[in-house]
Amino acid sequence: MDRYADMFSRLNEKNQGAFVPFVMVGDPDLAQSEAIICQLVESGADALELGIPYSDPIADGPTIQAASIRALSHKIKVADCMALISRVRDKYPEVPIGLLLYSNLVMAQGIGNFYKKAQDAGVDSILVADVPIREAAPFQQASQDTGVSQILIAPPNATDETMEKIGEYSTGYTYLLGRAGVTGAETAANVPASDLIERLNKHNAAPALLGFGISTPEQVKSAIDAGAAGAISGSATVNIIAANLDNSEKMLSELDSFVSSMKAATIKG
């Protein structure tokens, strides 16, 4: 079952792009995290991008680093995250679920073993943020063995060689960086020119989702207009959690409004 292909097909029929929010599993604790993730789907998220808490998230800015710290303060382990994801999968059998994480988390359990655990939990894709494509072979092998898509990153300054490799190896979707640097809503995405997306398409890469710095409906619309298949928003989503740690009801209400408005901006034309 290729949930990403099914999602893109459904959305194309509706003339829509995908909106994909990111949150950290276990933030601010496991019970609230599960409620948050379910709220994202109920509010219109087409797919989920989920982080696994890690002590040294080098690609992340302060917002997502803080989310990791909050989760780790509850001693949350990878097994706890997989169990939560499994429950979400049971509740939402068609929604694609991706992981965005770091190589040490994977290698600590053995690459093949980690991918098998992810597959068993119902994960559709894994993006290992600190592994460049030239070092991705063992991860791609685990991807092939389990059917969990290996997500590849297309940076704004990608060479033709990189684009060609992305076209050769990408499955699920391609993570198109809206800008260089670390994650964060404070620095807006520079929505890439449509020629960058055309280069990906020329090499038959998996559909491009634009991430890094996406925090407003206007940016989502710009991404769709530039030819992206959708947009990913992380820090803006996590900021809502951080701002409402003492009021779960308000947190879920604000997440509902945010996801609804971002999803509404994915309508093409």
ROROGU-129879 format. One record per residue (C-alpha): residue number from 1; residue in three letters; y, x, z. Coordinates in Angstrom, 1 decimal. Layout:
N
+-----+-----+--------+--------+--------+
|   n | res |     yy |     xx |     zz |
+-----+-----+--------+--------+--------+
| NUM | Ala |      Y |      X |      Z |
...
+-----+-----+--------+--------+--------+
This chain:
269
+-----+-----+--------+--------+--------+
|   n | res |     yy |     xx |     zz |
+-----+-----+--------+--------+--------+
|   1 | Met |    0.0 |    0.0 |    0.0 |
|   2 | Asp |    3.3 |    1.6 |   -1.2 |
|   3 | Arg |    5.9 |   -0.2 |    1.0 |
|   4 | Tyr |    8.8 |    1.8 |   -0.5 |
|   5 | Ala |    7.8 |    0.8 |   -4.1 |
|   6 | Asp |    7.4 |   -2.8 |   -3.1 |
|   7 | Met |   10.8 |   -2.8 |   -1.3 |
|   8 | Phe |   12.6 |   -1.3 |   -4.2 |
|   9 | Ser |   11.0 |   -3.8 |   -6.6 |
|  10 | Arg |   11.9 |   -6.7 |   -4.4 |
|  11 | Leu |   15.5 |   -5.5 |   -4.0 |
|  12 | Asn |   15.9 |   -4.9 |   -7.8 |
|  13 | Glu |   14.8 |   -8.5 |   -8.4 |
|  14 | Lys |   17.6 |   -9.6 |   -6.1 |
|  15 | Asn |   20.1 |   -7.1 |   -7.6 |
|  16 | Gln |   20.4 |   -5.3 |   -4.3 |
|  17 | Gly |   20.2 |   -1.8 |   -2.9 |
|  18 | Ala |   18.5 |   -0.9 |    0.4 |
|  19 | Phe |   20.2 |   -0.5 |    3.7 |
|  20 | Val |   18.3 |    1.8 |    6.1 |
|  21 | Pro |   19.5 |    2.4 |    9.7 |
|  22 | Phe |   18.4 |    5.4 |   11.7 |
|  23 | Val |   17.8 |    5.4 |   15.5 |
|  24 | Met |   16.1 |    7.7 |   17.9 |
|  25 | Val |   12.8 |    6.4 |   19.2 |
|  26 | Gly |   13.0 |    6.1 |   23.0 |
|  27 | Asp |   16.8 |    5.9 |   23.1 |
|  28 | Pro |   18.0 |    5.0 |   25.7 |
|  29 | Asp |   14.5 |    4.2 |   27.0 |
|  30 | Leu |   11.3 |    3.0 |   25.5 |
|  31 | Ala |   11.7 |   -0.7 |   26.3 |
|  32 | Gln |   15.3 |   -0.9 |   25.0 |
|  33 | Ser |   14.4 |    1.2 |   22.0 |
|  34 | Glu |   11.7 |   -1.2 |   20.9 |
|  35 | Ala |   14.2 |   -4.1 |   21.2 |
|  36 | Ile |   16.7 |   -2.2 |   19.2 |
|  37 | Ile |   14.3 |   -1.3 |   16.4 |
|  38 | Cys |   13.2 |   -4.9 |   16.2 |
|  39 | Gln |   16.8 |   -6.1 |   16.2 |
|  40 | Leu |   17.6 |   -3.8 |   13.2 |
|  41 | Val |   14.8 |   -5.5 |   11.1 |
|  42 | Glu |   15.8 |   -9.0 |   12.2 |
|  43 | Ser |   19.4 |   -8.3 |   11.3 |
|  44 | Gly |   18.5 |   -7.4 |    7.7 |
|  45 | Ala |   17.5 |   -3.7 |    7.6 |
|  46 | Asp |   15.3 |   -3.1 |    4.5 |
|  47 | Ala |   13.6 |   -0.1 |    6.0 |
|  48 | Leu |   13.7 |    2.0 |    9.1 |
|  49 | Glu |   14.4 |    5.7 |    9.6 |
|  50 | Leu |   13.3 |    6.8 |   13.1 |
|  51 | Gly |   13.9 |   10.1 |   14.9 |
|  52 | Ile |   11.4 |   11.7 |   17.4 |
|  53 | Pro |   13.3 |   13.2 |   20.4 |
|  54 | Tyr |   13.6 |   17.0 |   20.2 |
|  55 | Ser |   15.4 |   19.5 |   22.3 |
|  56 | Asp |   17.0 |   21.5 |   19.5 |
|  57 | Pro |   18.0 |   19.2 |   16.6 |
|  58 | Ile |   19.8 |   21.8 |   14.4 |
|  59 | Ala |   20.7 |   19.4 |   11.6 |
|  60 | Asp |   22.2 |   16.8 |   13.9 |
|  61 | Gly |   25.7 |   16.4 |   15.3 |
|  62 | Pro |   26.6 |   15.5 |   18.9 |
|  63 | Thr |   25.9 |   11.7 |   18.5 |
|  64 | Ile |   22.2 |   12.1 |   17.6 |
|  65 | Gln |   21.8 |   15.1 |   19.9 |
|  66 | Ala |   22.9 |   12.9 |   22.8 |
|  67 | Ala |   20.4 |   10.3 |   21.7 |
|  68 | Ser |   17.6 |   12.9 |   21.9 |
|  69 | Ile |   18.8 |   13.9 |   25.4 |
|  70 | Arg |   18.8 |   10.3 |   26.6 |
|  71 | Ala |   15.3 |    9.8 |   25.4 |
|  72 | Leu |   14.0 |   13.1 |   26.7 |
|  73 | Ser |   15.4 |   12.3 |   30.1 |
|  74 | His |   12.6 |    9.7 |   30.4 |
|  75 | Lys |   10.0 |   12.3 |   29.5 |
|  76 | Ile |    9.2 |   10.5 |   26.2 |
|  77 | Lys |    6.4 |   12.2 |   24.3 |
|  78 | Val |    5.3 |   12.0 |   20.6 |
|  79 | Ala |    2.4 |    9.8 |   21.7 |
|  80 | Asp |    4.8 |    7.3 |   23.3 |
|  81 | Cys |    6.8 |    7.2 |   20.0 |
|  82 | Met |    3.7 |    6.6 |   17.9 |
|  83 | Ala |    2.6 |    3.8 |   20.2 |
|  84 | Leu |    6.0 |    2.1 |   19.9 |
|  85 | Ile |    6.0 |    2.5 |   16.1 |
|  86 | Ser |    2.5 |    1.0 |   15.9 |
|  87 | Arg |    3.7 |   -2.1 |   17.8 |
|  88 | Val |    6.7 |   -2.4 |   15.4 |
|  89 | Arg |    4.3 |   -2.0 |   12.4 |
|  90 | Asp |    2.1 |   -4.8 |   13.7 |
|  91 | Lys |    5.2 |   -7.1 |   14.0 |
|  92 | Tyr |    6.7 |   -6.1 |   10.6 |
|  93 | Pro |    3.8 |   -5.3 |    8.2 |
|  94 | Glu |    6.0 |   -5.0 |    5.1 |
|  95 | Val |    9.0 |   -2.9 |    6.3 |
|  96 | Pro |    8.8 |    0.8 |    5.3 |
|  97 | Ile |    9.0 |    3.1 |    8.3 |
|  98 | Gly |   10.1 |    6.7 |    7.9 |
|  99 | Leu |   10.3 |    9.6 |   10.4 |
| 100 | Leu |   13.0 |   12.1 |   10.3 |
| 101 | Leu |   12.2 |   15.1 |   12.6 |
| 102 | Tyr |   11.8 |   18.8 |   13.0 |
| 103 | Ser |    9.0 |   21.2 |   12.1 |
| 104 | Asn |    8.2 |   22.4 |   15.6 |
| 105 | Leu |    7.3 |   18.8 |   16.6 |
| 106 | Val |    4.8 |   18.6 |   13.7 |
| 107 | Met |    3.4 |   22.1 |   14.0 |
| 108 | Ala |    2.9 |   21.8 |   17.8 |
| 109 | Gln |    0.2 |   19.2 |   17.1 |
| 110 | Gly |   -1.1 |   20.7 |   13.9 |
| 111 | Ile |    0.4 |   19.5 |   10.6 |
| 112 | Gly |   -2.6 |   17.6 |    9.4 |
| 113 | Asn |   -3.2 |   16.1 |   12.9 |
| 114 | Phe |    0.4 |   15.0 |   13.2 |
| 115 | Tyr |    0.4 |   13.3 |    9.7 |
| 116 | Lys |   -2.9 |   11.6 |   10.6 |
| 117 | Lys |   -1.4 |   10.2 |   13.8 |
| 118 | Ala |    1.7 |    9.0 |   11.9 |
| 119 | Gln |   -0.6 |    7.3 |    9.3 |
| 120 | Asp |   -2.6 |    5.6 |   12.0 |
| 121 | Ala |    0.7 |    4.3 |   13.6 |
| 122 | Gly |    1.8 |    2.8 |   10.3 |
| 123 | Val |    4.4 |    5.4 |    9.2 |
| 124 | Asp |    5.2 |    5.4 |    5.5 |
| 125 | Ser |    7.1 |    8.7 |    5.2 |
| 126 | Ile |    8.1 |   11.9 |    7.0 |
| 127 | Leu |   11.2 |   14.0 |    6.4 |
| 128 | Val |   11.0 |   17.4 |    8.1 |
| 129 | Ala |   14.7 |   18.3 |    8.3 |
| 130 | Asp |   14.4 |   22.1 |    8.8 |
| 131 | Val |   11.8 |   22.8 |    6.1 |
| 132 | Pro |   13.2 |   23.8 |    2.7 |
| 133 | Ile |   11.3 |   22.7 |   -0.4 |
| 134 | Arg |   10.1 |   26.3 |   -1.0 |
| 135 | Glu |    8.3 |   26.2 |    2.4 |
| 136 | Ala |    7.0 |   22.6 |    2.2 |
| 137 | Ala |    3.5 |   23.2 |    0.7 |
| 138 | Pro |    1.5 |   22.7 |    3.9 |
| 139 | Phe |    3.5 |   19.5 |    4.7 |
| 140 | Gln |    3.0 |   18.3 |    1.2 |
| 141 | Gln |   -0.7 |   18.9 |    1.5 |
| 142 | Ala |   -0.9 |   16.8 |    4.7 |
| 143 | Ser |    1.1 |   14.2 |    2.8 |
| 144 | Gln |   -1.4 |   14.1 |    0.0 |
| 145 | Asp |   -4.3 |   14.0 |    2.5 |
| 146 | Thr |   -2.9 |   11.0 |    4.4 |
| 147 | Gly |   -0.8 |    9.1 |    1.9 |
| 148 | Val |    2.3 |    9.5 |    4.1 |
| 149 | Ser |    5.1 |   10.2 |    1.7 |
| 150 | Gln |    6.8 |   13.6 |    2.0 |
| 151 | Ile |   10.6 |   12.9 |    1.7 |
| 152 | Leu |   12.6 |   15.7 |    0.1 |
| 153 | Ile |   16.3 |   16.4 |    0.5 |
| 154 | Ala |   18.7 |   16.7 |   -2.5 |
| 155 | Pro |   21.8 |   18.5 |   -1.3 |
| 156 | Pro |   25.2 |   18.0 |   -3.1 |
| 157 | Asn |   24.9 |   21.5 |   -4.6 |
| 158 | Ala |   21.3 |   21.3 |   -5.7 |
| 159 | Thr |   20.3 |   23.7 |   -8.5 |
| 160 | Asp |   18.4 |   22.5 |  -11.6 |
| 161 | Glu |   15.3 |   24.3 |  -10.1 |
| 162 | Thr |   15.6 |   22.3 |   -6.9 |
| 163 | Met |   16.0 |   19.1 |   -8.8 |
| 164 | Glu |   13.0 |   19.9 |  -10.9 |
| 165 | Lys |   10.9 |   20.5 |   -7.8 |
| 166 | Ile |   12.1 |   17.3 |   -6.2 |
| 167 | Gly |   11.1 |   15.4 |   -9.4 |
| 168 | Glu |    7.7 |   17.0 |   -9.3 |
| 169 | Tyr |    6.9 |   16.5 |   -5.6 |
| 170 | Ser |    9.0 |   13.6 |   -4.2 |
| 171 | Thr |    7.4 |   10.3 |   -3.2 |
| 172 | Gly |    8.7 |    7.3 |   -1.4 |
| 173 | Tyr |   12.4 |    8.0 |   -1.8 |
| 174 | Thr |   14.7 |   11.0 |   -2.1 |
| 175 | Tyr |   17.2 |   11.8 |    0.7 |
| 176 | Leu |   20.5 |   12.5 |   -1.0 |
| 177 | Leu |   23.0 |   14.2 |    1.2 |
| 178 | Gly |   26.5 |   12.6 |    1.1 |
| 179 | Arg |   28.0 |   15.9 |    2.2 |
| 180 | Ala |   27.0 |   19.3 |    3.7 |
| 181 | Gly |   26.9 |   20.1 |    7.4 |
| 182 | Val |   25.4 |   18.2 |   10.3 |
| 183 | Thr |   25.0 |   14.4 |   10.9 |
| 184 | Gly |   27.9 |   12.5 |   12.2 |
| 185 | Ala |   30.0 |    9.4 |   11.4 |
| 186 | Glu |   33.1 |   11.4 |   12.3 |
| 187 | Thr |   33.0 |   13.2 |    8.9 |
| 188 | Ala |   32.8 |   10.7 |    6.0 |
| 189 | Ala |   30.4 |   11.1 |    3.2 |
| 190 | Asn |   31.7 |   12.4 |   -0.1 |
| 191 | Val |   29.8 |    9.9 |   -2.2 |
| 192 | Pro |   28.3 |   12.1 |   -5.0 |
| 193 | Ala |   29.2 |   11.6 |   -8.6 |
| 194 | Ser |   26.8 |    9.5 |  -10.5 |
| 195 | Asp |   25.8 |   12.6 |  -12.5 |
| 196 | Leu |   24.0 |   14.0 |   -9.5 |
| 197 | Ile |   21.9 |   10.8 |   -9.3 |
| 198 | Glu |   21.4 |   10.9 |  -13.0 |
| 199 | Arg |   20.0 |   14.5 |  -12.6 |
| 200 | Leu |   17.5 |   13.2 |  -10.1 |
| 201 | Asn |   16.6 |   10.3 |  -12.4 |
| 202 | Lys |   16.2 |   12.7 |  -15.3 |
| 203 | His |   13.5 |   14.6 |  -13.3 |
| 204 | Asn |   11.8 |   11.3 |  -12.4 |
| 205 | Ala |   12.6 |   11.8 |   -8.7 |
| 206 | Ala |   11.8 |    9.1 |   -6.2 |
| 207 | Pro |   14.8 |    6.6 |   -5.8 |
| 208 | Ala |   17.8 |    8.2 |   -4.0 |
| 209 | Leu |   19.0 |    6.9 |   -0.7 |
| 210 | Leu |   22.4 |    8.4 |    0.3 |
| 211 | Gly |   22.8 |    9.6 |    3.9 |
| 212 | Phe |   25.0 |   11.8 |    6.2 |
| 213 | Gly |   28.4 |   10.2 |    7.0 |
| 214 | Ile |   27.7 |    6.7 |    6.0 |
| 215 | Ser |   29.4 |    4.4 |    8.5 |
| 216 | Thr |   31.2 |    1.6 |    6.7 |
| 217 | Pro |   30.3 |   -1.2 |    4.2 |
| 218 | Glu |   32.7 |    0.3 |    1.7 |
| 219 | Gln |   30.7 |    3.6 |    1.7 |
| 220 | Val |   27.5 |    1.7 |    1.2 |
| 221 | Lys |   29.0 |   -0.1 |   -1.8 |
| 222 | Ser |   30.3 |    3.1 |   -3.2 |
| 223 | Ala |   26.8 |    4.6 |   -2.9 |
| 224 | Ile |   25.3 |    1.7 |   -4.7 |
| 225 | Asp |   28.0 |    1.7 |   -7.4 |
| 226 | Ala |   27.3 |    5.5 |   -8.0 |
| 227 | Gly |   23.7 |    4.6 |   -8.8 |
| 228 | Ala |   22.0 |    5.2 |   -5.4 |
| 229 | Ala |   19.1 |    2.9 |   -4.6 |
| 230 | Gly |   20.5 |    2.5 |   -1.1 |
| 231 | Ala |   22.1 |    4.1 |    1.9 |
| 232 | Ile |   21.0 |    5.4 |    5.3 |
| 233 | Ser |   23.3 |    5.2 |    8.3 |
| 234 | Gly |   22.4 |    7.1 |   11.5 |
| 235 | Ser |   25.3 |    8.2 |   13.7 |
| 236 | Ala |   27.2 |    5.0 |   13.3 |
| 237 | Thr |   24.2 |    3.0 |   14.4 |
| 238 | Val |   23.5 |    5.4 |   17.3 |
| 239 | Asn |   27.2 |    5.2 |   18.4 |
| 240 | Ile |   26.8 |    1.5 |   19.0 |
| 241 | Ile |   23.9 |    2.2 |   21.3 |
| 242 | Ala |   25.8 |    4.9 |   23.2 |
| 243 | Ala |   28.8 |    2.6 |   23.6 |
| 244 | Asn |   26.8 |   -0.1 |   25.2 |
| 245 | Leu |   24.3 |    1.6 |   27.5 |
| 246 | Asp |   25.2 |   -0.7 |   30.4 |
| 247 | Asn |   25.1 |   -3.9 |   28.4 |
| 248 | Ser |   21.9 |   -4.5 |   26.4 |
| 249 | Glu |   22.9 |   -7.9 |   25.2 |
| 250 | Lys |   26.2 |   -6.7 |   23.8 |
| 251 | Met |   24.4 |   -3.7 |   22.3 |
| 252 | Leu |   22.0 |   -5.9 |   20.3 |
| 253 | Ser |   24.8 |   -8.2 |   19.3 |
| 254 | Glu |   26.9 |   -5.4 |   17.9 |
| 255 | Leu |   23.9 |   -3.9 |   16.1 |
| 256 | Asp |   23.3 |   -7.3 |   14.5 |
| 257 | Ser |   26.9 |   -7.5 |   13.2 |
| 258 | Phe |   26.8 |   -3.9 |   12.0 |
| 259 | Val |   23.5 |   -4.2 |   10.1 |
| 260 | Ser |   24.5 |   -7.5 |    8.6 |
| 261 | Ser |   27.8 |   -6.2 |    7.3 |
| 262 | Met |   26.2 |   -3.0 |    5.9 |
| 263 | Lys |   23.4 |   -5.0 |    4.2 |
| 264 | Ala |   25.9 |   -7.4 |    2.7 |
| 265 | Ala |   27.5 |   -4.4 |    0.9 |
| 266 | Thr |   24.3 |   -3.5 |   -0.9 |
| 267 | Ile |   24.7 |   -6.3 |   -3.5 |
| 268 | Lys |   25.2 |   -4.7 |   -6.9 |
| 269 | Gly |   28.1 |   -5.5 |   -9.2 |
+-----+-----+--------+--------+--------+
